[in-house]
């Protein structure tokens, strides 16, 4: 069960909307990008997916914090990542950030 374990504050809303207990979807503001979390039915695994890296990082961080808090008393609890991280997307985001920062700096220099 995803919601009672990691995102308990959304349980009532989930039940009202009839959303399954093994999936949650979040819209991250201001972009509105979606991040979905799917919990394995037969094993304690979480799959996070999104079309964008930034909101994925936000939801992943929250999930890790909440899981660590929930399993704090279990000594054998660990979090791992199976499969590759989307590094090409991360590098693209970094390149875009650098491009925008340079454009801002250039505009500031031109306006003086």
N, C-alpha and C positions, 0 to 999 in steps of 0.2 A: 504494500500500500504506500503510495507516494505521499499523499497529502497529510495524513495524520502524523507520519514520521518526520518529514522535512519541512512542510509548509502548512502547519496546522491552522494558521489563521485564514486559509482559503477553503477550509473544509465545508462550511455551510454553503458558501457560494457554489462550490463544486457540486454538492448534492442537489441544489436547486436547479442547476443547469443540466444535470444528468450526465456529467462528464465522468468517464471511467476512472477507477481508482488507481490505475497503473500508468496514467499519463496526465501531464499538465503542460499548458502552453502559456507563456508570458509575453506580453508586449512591453518592450523596454522603451521608455520615453527619453528624449523627444523624438527619436527617429521612428518609433513604432515598429522596429524590427522584432520579429518573433523568435523566441527560443522555446523549444519543446524538450521536455524531459520524459523519457519512457523508462519505466521500471520493469525489469525482467519478471515474468510470471512465476518462474520456478527457481530463480536464483536472485540474490541481493545485488543486482547490477543495475546501474543507471546509464542510460544513453542520452547524451545531450546533443542537440543539433540546432543549427541556425545557418542562415545565409550570410551572416555578418559576424566578424570576430569580436568586436567591442561588446555587444550585448551578451554574447556567449560567455565572455570573461566575467561579466557582472553576475550572471546567474550561476555560473560554475563556482565562483567565490562564495556566494550565499549558500549553495548546496553543501560545499565542503565545511563551512562554519557550522551549519545546522546538523550535519551528520556527525561531526566531531563532538558536538555538544550532546547529541542523543546517545552516542556510543562511548561516552567518556569513561565509563566504568569497565568497558571490555578491553582487556590488555592486548588481545590479538587483532583488534580492529585496525585495518589499514585501507588507504585509498590509493588506487593505482590507475594508470591510464593504459588501456589496451588499444593498440593501433597508433598511428602517427598523429601528431598534433598538426593542425593546419598552418604550418609555418609560412607557406607561400602567401596565404591570406594575411597573416600577421605582418610579414615584410611589406606587402602592398599597403597596408594601413600605415606603417611607419613611413614609407616613402611619400604617401599622400600627406601625412602630417608635416613632414619636412618641407614639402613643396609649398604648403599653405603658410608655414612659418616664414619661409624665405620670401614669399609674396608679400606678407605683412611687413617684414623688415624693409623690403624694397619700397613699399608705399610710404612707410614712415620716413625713409631717407629722402624720397622725392618731395614730400610735403614740407620739408624744413627749408 
